[in-house]
Amino acid sequence: MTRRHRAGALVLSGMALVLTACGSPAATDTTDAVKAAARQSGDTVYPAQVANCGRTVRVDKAPERIVSFFPSNTELLLRLGLKNRIAGQTWTDQSPPKPAYATDYRKVKVLAPGEIGREALLAARPDFILADGEYQFDGKKLPTIAELAKLGVPVYIDSAFCPKTTGTATLTATTTDLTALGTLLDVQPAARQATAETRERLSAVDKALTGRPATRAAMVQIVDKQLYALAGGLYSDVVRRAGGRNVLDDTVPKGSNFAPLSAEALATKNPDVLIYHYTGAADRAASEKWLRTHLAATAAVRGNRLIAVPAADFSELRAVDGTVTLAKSLHPDAF
C-alpha cells in the first residue's frame, strides 16, 4: 500500500467511526478529507497542474512513461528516483553522464542520440515529456506542444530556457523546476531534498568567494566552425555565481542568451579566462585548438586559462555542478 493509500485508508476508517457513533453521515466530504490527508503526507493530489513558460502543464495521474530531452534532464529524473518511469531519452550525444548517474543513465533507452522524429517519439508511448526548450516542437519534425497535450502528452520545459525569460533566467530556475516536477511526478520529498542540497551547495560557493574580485571571463561555444558568445540568462548567472564576469554580456541581443561572434570581436574583449562548451572528447580537442589558434594574443590563451565545460552543465542540477566546478577553476585557492 502506498503512502497515499495508507493516508486515505486512515481517513476513511476515522469517518466510519463517526458514522457508527452518531448514526448519521459525517459532515466532512470524503474526497476533501482524502485530499487533505494526501497533502499533509506530502503526496501529490491529482489532477495536478503547474505554470510553465506561460502555459499550464496538467497531469491527471502520475506519469509512468517519461521521455527526457537532454542529458541533464535525464539525470534530474534519476535524482528524483524515477529510473523505472523513464521510457527513453534523446540528445545523448550532447554530453556523457555524470559519474554519479552513469550506471542508471546507461540503462535508459536511447530513442535518438540527437534530434528525434515524430514517429520515434510517439512510438515510445510517452505520457510526459521533460524538454530543454520549445524549439523542437515546431509542428513539423515534432508535434507542437499543444498538439501533444491533445494526445495526452504534457510537455514541461526547463524554465531557464522558456522563450520569454531565456535572457534573464538565473540559477533559481533549478529550484523552480524541482518544485514543479515534484508536484507533477509525485516525488515531492525527493524534490525538497534536492532543493535543500542545491541551496546549500550554492551558499557554500557564495561564502567561499566573499570579498573576491570577479574574474573577467568569456563563455563561448564553437559549432560547425562558427564561434558563438554564450551570455545573458543562466550562462552569465553561472559565471557570476562562480566568481566571474562575462565580458560578452553586451554582445548578445536582449532577451537571448547566444549570438554569433567573430574571433576579432572576442580578441578585443581580451578576457583573462576563456570558458568553452563541448559535447564530447573530439569536440573538446577541436574547440581548444581553434581557440588557441585564433585567440593566441589574448590574456586567456597567453596565461593558459582555458576552461572546458560539458554543454549539458548549464541546465537543471548540472548547472549547480557547473557553478561549483567553475568556481573552483576560477578561484582555486578559495576552496
C-alpha positions as CSV (number, residue, x, y, z in Angstrom):
1,M,0.0,0.0,0.0
2,T,1.5,3.4,-1.0
3,R,1.8,6.2,1.5
4,R,-1.1,8.0,-0.3
5,H,-3.3,4.9,0.0
6,R,-2.4,4.5,3.7
7,A,-3.4,8.1,4.3
8,G,-6.7,7.6,2.6
9,A,-7.4,4.4,4.5
10,L,-6.8,6.2,7.8
11,V,-9.2,9.0,6.9
12,L,-11.9,6.6,5.7
13,S,-11.6,4.5,8.9
14,G,-12.0,7.6,11.0
15,M,-15.1,8.5,9.1
16,A,-16.6,5.1,9.6
17,L,-16.2,5.6,13.4
18,V,-18.0,8.8,13.2
19,L,-20.9,7.2,11.3
20,T,-21.2,4.4,13.8
21,A,-21.1,6.7,16.8
22,C,-23.6,9.3,15.6
23,G,-25.8,7.2,13.4
24,S,-25.8,9.9,10.7
25,P,-23.5,10.9,7.8
26,A,-20.3,12.7,8.7
27,A,-20.2,16.4,7.8
28,T,-16.8,16.2,6.1
29,D,-16.7,15.3,2.4
30,T,-14.8,12.0,1.8
31,T,-12.9,13.3,-1.2
32,D,-11.9,16.5,0.5
33,A,-10.7,14.6,3.5
34,V,-8.6,12.2,1.4
35,K,-7.1,15.1,-0.5
36,A,-6.3,16.9,2.8
37,A,-4.5,13.8,4.2
38,A,-2.6,13.4,0.9
39,R,-1.4,17.0,1.1
40,Q,-0.3,16.6,4.7
41,S,1.7,13.5,3.9
42,G,3.5,15.2,1.0
43,D,1.9,13.3,-1.8
44,T,0.5,14.9,-5.0
45,V,-3.2,15.2,-5.3
46,Y,-4.3,14.6,-8.9
47,P,-5.2,16.2,-11.2
48,A,-2.2,18.4,-10.7
49,Q,-1.0,21.4,-12.6
50,V,1.8,24.0,-12.7
51,A,2.6,27.1,-14.7
52,N,5.5,26.7,-17.2
53,C,6.6,29.0,-20.0
54,G,3.3,30.9,-20.0
55,R,1.3,27.7,-20.2
56,T,-0.4,25.4,-17.7
57,V,1.0,21.9,-17.6
58,R,-1.6,19.4,-16.2
59,V,-1.4,15.7,-15.4
60,D,-4.3,13.6,-14.3
61,K,-2.2,10.9,-12.7
62,A,1.5,10.3,-12.0
63,P,3.3,9.8,-15.4
64,E,4.7,6.4,-15.9
65,R,6.4,6.8,-19.3
66,I,8.5,9.9,-19.2
67,V,10.7,10.9,-22.2
68,S,13.7,13.1,-21.4
69,F,15.2,15.5,-23.9
70,F,18.9,16.3,-22.9
71,P,21.3,14.6,-20.5
72,S,20.8,17.0,-17.7
73,N,17.1,16.2,-17.7
74,T,17.7,12.5,-17.6
75,E,20.0,13.0,-14.6
76,L,17.4,15.2,-12.9
77,L,14.8,12.4,-13.2
78,L,17.2,9.9,-11.8
79,R,18.0,12.2,-8.9
80,L,14.3,12.3,-8.2
81,G,14.2,8.4,-8.0
82,L,12.3,7.9,-11.3
83,K,14.6,5.5,-13.1
84,N,11.8,3.0,-13.6
85,R,9.5,5.6,-15.0
86,I,11.7,6.9,-17.8
87,A,10.6,5.5,-21.2
88,G,13.6,6.9,-23.1
89,Q,15.9,9.8,-23.7
90,T,17.2,11.9,-26.6
91,W,20.2,14.2,-27.3
92,T,22.6,11.8,-25.6
93,D,25.4,13.0,-27.9
94,Q,25.5,16.3,-26.1
95,S,27.4,15.0,-23.1
96,P,28.5,11.9,-21.3
97,P,26.6,11.3,-17.9
98,K,28.0,12.5,-14.6
99,P,29.7,9.6,-12.8
100,A,27.1,9.6,-10.0
101,Y,24.4,8.8,-12.5
102,A,26.3,6.8,-15.1
103,T,25.1,3.3,-14.2
104,D,21.4,4.1,-14.2
105,Y,21.8,6.6,-17.1
106,R,23.1,3.9,-19.4
107,K,20.1,1.7,-18.7
108,V,17.7,4.3,-20.0
109,K,16.7,3.5,-23.6
110,V,18.2,5.9,-26.2
111,L,15.4,6.9,-28.6
112,A,17.8,9.1,-30.6
113,P,21.3,10.2,-29.9
114,G,20.4,13.7,-31.3
115,E,17.2,15.1,-32.6
116,I,14.2,12.8,-32.5
117,G,11.4,12.5,-35.1
118,R,7.7,12.3,-34.7
119,E,7.3,8.6,-35.3
120,A,10.1,7.6,-32.9
121,L,8.8,9.8,-30.2
122,L,5.2,8.6,-30.4
123,A,6.3,5.0,-30.7
124,A,7.8,5.4,-27.2
125,R,4.2,6.0,-25.9
126,P,5.2,8.9,-23.6
127,D,2.8,10.2,-21.1
128,F,5.1,13.1,-20.1
129,I,8.0,14.9,-21.8
130,L,10.7,16.9,-20.0
131,A,12.5,19.0,-22.6
132,D,15.3,21.5,-22.7
133,G,13.4,24.0,-24.9
134,E,10.4,24.7,-27.1
135,Y,12.4,24.9,-30.4
136,Q,11.9,21.2,-31.3
137,F,8.1,21.3,-31.1
138,D,7.5,23.1,-34.3
139,G,4.7,21.0,-35.8
140,K,7.0,19.7,-38.5
141,K,9.7,17.4,-37.1
142,L,7.7,17.0,-33.9
143,P,4.1,17.9,-33.0
144,T,3.6,21.2,-31.3
145,I,3.2,21.3,-27.5
146,A,-0.5,22.0,-27.9
147,E,-0.9,19.0,-30.3
148,L,0.9,16.7,-27.8
149,A,-1.3,18.0,-25.0
150,K,-4.4,16.9,-27.0
151,L,-2.8,13.5,-27.4
152,G,-2.5,13.3,-23.6
153,V,1.3,14.0,-23.5
154,P,2.0,17.1,-21.4
155,V,5.4,18.8,-22.0
156,Y,7.4,20.6,-19.3
157,I,10.2,22.9,-20.5
158,D,13.3,23.7,-18.4
159,S,12.2,27.1,-17.0
160,A,15.7,28.6,-17.6
161,F,15.0,28.2,-21.4
162,C,11.4,29.5,-21.7
163,P,11.5,31.8,-24.7
164,K,10.4,34.9,-22.8
165,T,12.8,34.5,-20.0
166,T,15.9,33.0,-21.6
167,G,17.8,36.2,-21.4
168,T,17.1,36.8,-17.8
169,A,17.0,33.4,-16.2
170,T,19.1,32.6,-13.2
171,L,20.0,29.5,-11.2
172,T,16.7,29.8,-9.3
173,A,15.2,28.1,-12.3
174,T,16.6,24.9,-11.0
175,T,14.6,25.0,-7.7
176,T,11.6,26.2,-9.6
177,D,11.7,23.1,-11.8
178,L,12.3,20.8,-8.8
179,T,9.2,22.1,-7.1
180,A,7.1,21.8,-10.2
181,L,8.3,18.3,-11.2
182,G,8.0,17.2,-7.6
183,T,4.3,18.1,-7.8
184,L,3.6,16.7,-11.3
185,L,5.5,13.5,-10.9
186,D,4.5,12.8,-7.3
187,V,8.1,12.9,-5.9
188,Q,7.8,15.9,-3.6
189,P,10.0,14.6,-0.7
190,A,12.9,13.9,-3.2
191,A,12.4,17.3,-4.8
192,R,12.5,19.1,-1.5
193,Q,15.7,17.2,-0.5
194,A,17.3,18.1,-3.9
195,T,16.3,21.7,-3.4
196,A,17.8,21.9,0.0
197,E,21.1,20.4,-1.3
198,T,21.1,22.9,-4.2
199,R,20.8,25.9,-1.9
200,E,23.4,24.5,0.5
201,R,25.9,24.0,-2.3
202,L,25.4,27.4,-3.8
203,S,25.5,29.0,-0.4
204,A,28.9,27.4,0.2
205,V,30.2,28.8,-3.1
206,D,29.0,32.3,-2.1
207,K,30.7,32.1,1.2
208,A,34.0,30.9,-0.2
209,L,34.0,33.7,-2.8
210,T,33.0,36.6,-0.5
211,G,35.2,39.6,-1.0
212,R,37.0,38.3,-4.1
213,P,37.1,40.4,-7.2
214,A,35.3,38.9,-10.2
215,T,37.5,37.3,-12.9
216,R,37.0,38.7,-16.4
217,A,35.8,35.7,-18.4
218,A,34.2,34.9,-21.8
219,M,31.9,31.9,-22.3
220,V,31.7,30.6,-25.8
221,Q,31.0,27.6,-28.0
222,I,32.1,26.6,-31.5
223,V,29.6,24.9,-33.7
224,D,30.4,24.0,-37.3
225,K,33.5,26.3,-37.1
226,Q,31.3,29.2,-36.1
227,L,32.1,30.9,-32.8
228,Y,29.2,31.8,-30.5
229,A,29.0,34.1,-27.5
230,L,27.1,32.5,-24.6
231,A,25.9,35.3,-22.4
232,G,22.9,36.6,-20.6
233,G,20.4,34.4,-18.7
234,L,21.6,31.3,-17.0
235,Y,25.0,31.4,-18.7
236,S,26.1,34.7,-17.2
237,D,24.4,33.9,-13.9
238,V,26.5,30.8,-13.6
239,V,29.7,32.8,-14.4
240,R,28.7,35.4,-11.8
241,R,27.9,32.9,-9.1
242,A,31.2,31.2,-9.8
243,G,33.1,34.4,-9.2
244,G,33.4,35.7,-12.7
245,R,32.1,38.4,-15.0
246,N,31.0,37.5,-18.5
247,V,32.6,40.2,-20.8
248,L,30.3,39.1,-23.6
249,D,27.1,40.3,-22.0
250,D,26.8,43.2,-24.3
251,T,27.3,41.1,-27.5
252,V,24.1,39.2,-27.2
253,P,20.7,40.7,-28.2
254,K,18.4,41.5,-25.3
255,G,16.2,38.5,-24.4
256,S,18.6,36.0,-25.9
257,N,21.5,34.0,-24.5
258,F,23.7,33.4,-27.5
259,A,24.8,35.1,-30.7
260,P,27.4,34.6,-33.5
261,L,30.7,36.2,-32.6
262,S,33.9,36.9,-34.6
263,A,37.3,36.0,-33.3
264,E,38.3,39.6,-33.7
265,A,35.4,40.9,-31.5
266,L,36.3,38.4,-28.8
267,A,40.0,39.3,-29.0
268,T,39.1,42.9,-28.5
269,K,37.4,41.9,-25.2
270,N,40.7,40.3,-24.2
271,P,39.3,38.1,-21.4
272,D,41.5,36.7,-18.7
273,V,39.7,33.3,-18.9
274,L,38.0,31.5,-21.8
275,I,35.2,29.1,-20.8
276,Y,34.2,26.9,-23.7
277,H,31.4,24.3,-24.1
278,Y,32.0,20.9,-25.6
279,T,29.8,17.9,-26.3
280,G,32.5,15.1,-26.5
281,A,36.2,14.4,-26.4
282,A,36.7,15.2,-30.1
283,D,34.7,18.4,-29.9
284,R,36.7,19.4,-26.8
285,A,40.0,18.9,-28.6
286,A,38.9,20.7,-31.8
287,S,37.5,23.7,-29.8
288,E,40.6,24.2,-27.8
289,K,42.8,24.0,-30.9
290,W,40.6,26.6,-32.6
291,L,40.7,29.0,-29.6
292,R,44.5,28.7,-29.2
293,T,45.0,29.3,-32.9
294,H,42.6,32.2,-33.4
295,L,43.0,33.9,-30.0
296,A,46.6,33.4,-29.3
297,A,47.2,37.1,-28.3
298,T,44.5,37.1,-25.6
299,A,45.4,37.1,-21.9
300,A,43.4,33.9,-21.5
301,V,45.5,31.9,-24.1
302,R,48.8,33.5,-23.0
303,G,48.0,32.7,-19.4
304,N,46.8,29.2,-20.4
305,R,43.5,29.8,-18.7
306,L,41.1,27.8,-20.9
307,I,38.3,26.0,-19.1
308,A,36.4,23.3,-20.9
309,V,32.9,22.6,-19.6
310,P,30.4,20.0,-20.9
311,A,27.5,21.6,-22.8
312,A,25.0,19.9,-20.5
313,D,26.4,21.5,-17.4
314,F,24.2,24.5,-17.9
315,S,20.7,23.3,-17.1
316,E,18.9,21.8,-14.1
317,L,21.0,20.2,-11.4
318,R,24.1,20.1,-13.7
319,A,24.0,23.9,-13.7
320,V,24.7,23.7,-10.0
321,D,27.5,21.2,-10.6
322,G,28.8,23.5,-13.3
323,T,28.8,26.5,-11.0
324,V,30.8,24.7,-8.3
325,T,33.3,23.3,-10.8
326,L,33.7,26.7,-12.5
327,A,34.2,28.5,-9.2
328,K,37.0,26.1,-8.2
329,S,38.6,26.7,-11.6
330,L,38.4,30.5,-11.4
331,H,39.4,30.7,-7.8
332,P,41.2,27.5,-6.9
333,D,42.7,29.0,-3.7
334,A,39.3,29.7,-2.3
335,F,38.4,26.0,-1.9
